[in-house]
Amino acid sequence: MIEAAELGTQHHTRLKAARLLGGYIGGGLLSYEQAYTVLAQALVGHTNDLERSLKTVKDGLAYGAAHPITLE
């Protein structure tokens, strides 16, 4: 998602991906470290402001973790 995001949609796409993986964290399907690492790696070469993009990822993971996604 992050690598394919078009200009003008990148922030929204990063947030959407982070919220989704955050839901998996909340549901116990992923660890925070796994989700953060995957998203951080996807940002390399796909952002002009890595620090700001990583903040978006952290915020999205936190929001998603509060709204768990489970297999049930």
N, C-alpha and C positions, 0 to 999 in steps of 0.2 A: 504494500500500500504506500509506504513512505517513499520508496524509490520511484514509484510510478506517478506520484502526485504532480499535477501540473502547477505552474506558477499561479499564484492567487488562491490555491486550495491547500497549500502545504501545511499551514498551521492547523487548519481544521482536520486534515488527514492525520497528522501526528497525534492530535488530541483523540481522535476517534480510535486509532490503533492502540494508544495507551489505555484508554478507557476499557476497551475490549480485553486486553491482556490483564488489566487490573481486576476485571471481573473474574478472570480465571484464577488470579491470586486469591481473591476473596473466597472463591469456591474450593480452594485447596488443590487446584489442578496444576499450578505453576508456582515457583518461588518468585519473590520479588527480584532476586538477583538474576534469575533466568530471563524474566521479562525485560528488565532494565537493560541487560546486556544485549539482547536481540535488538531492541529499539535503538539503543545508542549506536550499535554497529550499522544499522540501516541509515542513520543520519549522516555518516561519514560520506562526504562528497555530495550530499543532498540538502545542504543548508548553508546559508551565508553567516549565520550566527549560532554556533554550536551551543554556547552557554544558554541562550534563550530557548533554543529547541529542547535542550535537556530539561529545562525547567518545565516546559510544556509536558514533556514525557512524565516527569515526576508528579505533576499535578494530575494528569490523566490517570496514572496508575493508582494514586490515592483515591480519586473519585471512583474508579472502577472497583477497587477493593472493597469499598463501602456498599457495592451493589453486586454481590456474588453471583457468578454463573456456575451452576452445578450440572452434573450429568443426570440428576433425578428429574 
